[in-house]
Amino acid sequence: MRERDVERKLVNAVKAAGGICPKWVSPGFDGMPDRIVILPGSKIAFVEVKAPGEKPRPLQLSRHQLLRRLGFKVFVLDNIEKIGGIIDEIRTT
């Protein structure tokens, strides 16, 4: 399975949960997560999508830490089986 397949499953699952999952493009600020998950009830988190078994690059990890220090949830998704758990965790925080 490729990264774009995992990403498509995430977008569809977020839509099914009543939210949106726009792609995040951040010109001039590399390393930011691929998607923003926005769910009903003002729930927002960031998701770095990877192909199965792939890991974030060091710059991506640094950006994830920055977002976490600012109080946001950041997830790394490399397995479609994790999507439901990620959505549940975003809903409950």
CORBEL-V621244 format. One record per residue. N is the residue number from 1. RES is the residue in one letter. OMEGA is omega in radians with two decimals (999 if undefined). BURIAL is I if it has 16 or more other C-alpha atoms within 10 Angstrom, else O. Layout:
((N:RES:OMEGA:BURIAL) (N:RES:OMEGA:BURIAL))
//
This chain:
((1:M:-3.12:O) (2:R:-3.13:O) (3:E:-3.10:O) (4:R:3.09:O) (5:D:3.09:O) (6:V:-3.13:I) (7:E:3.13:I) (8:R:3.12:O) (9:K:3.10:O) (10:L:-3.12:I) (11:V:-3.13:I) (12:N:-3.14:O) (13:A:3.11:I) (14:V:3.08:I) (15:K:3.12:O) (16:A:3.12:O) (17:A:3.09:O) (18:G:-3.11:O) (19:G:3.05:I) (20:I:-3.05:I) (21:C:-3.10:I) (22:P:3.03:O) (23:K:-3.13:O) (24:W:3.07:O) (25:V:-3.05:O) (26:S:-3.12:O) (27:P:3.11:O) (28:G:3.14:O) (29:F:-3.07:O) (30:D:3.03:O) (31:G:-3.13:I) (32:M:-3.13:I) (33:P:-3.06:I) (34:D:-3.00:I) (35:R:2.97:I) (36:I:3.09:I) (37:V:3.14:I) (38:I:-3.10:I) (39:L:3.09:I) (40:P:3.13:O) (41:G:3.11:O) (42:S:3.13:O) (43:K:-3.11:I) (44:I:3.06:I) (45:A:-3.11:I) (46:F:-3.12:I) (47:V:2.99:I) (48:E:-3.10:I) (49:V:3.13:I) (50:K:2.98:I) (51:A:-3.13:I) (52:P:3.10:O) (53:G:3.13:O) (54:E:-3.12:O) (55:K:3.09:O) (56:P:3.06:I) (57:R:-3.14:O) (58:P:3.11:O) (59:L:3.11:O) (60:Q:3.11:I) (61:L:3.10:I) (62:S:3.12:O) (63:R:3.09:I) (64:H:3.12:I) (65:Q:3.11:O) (66:L:-3.14:O) (67:L:3.11:I) (68:R:3.09:O) (69:R:3.10:O) (70:L:3.05:O) (71:G:-3.13:O) (72:F:3.00:I) (73:K:3.08:I) (74:V:-3.12:I) (75:F:2.98:I) (76:V:-3.08:I) (77:L:3.10:I) (78:D:-3.08:I) (79:N:-3.08:I) (80:I:3.12:I) (81:E:3.13:O) (82:K:-3.01:O) (83:I:-3.13:I) (84:G:3.12:O) (85:G:3.11:O) (86:I:3.14:I) (87:I:3.11:I) (88:D:-3.13:O) (89:E:3.10:O) (90:I:-3.14:I) (91:R:-3.00:I) (92:T:3.13:O) (93:T:999:O))
//
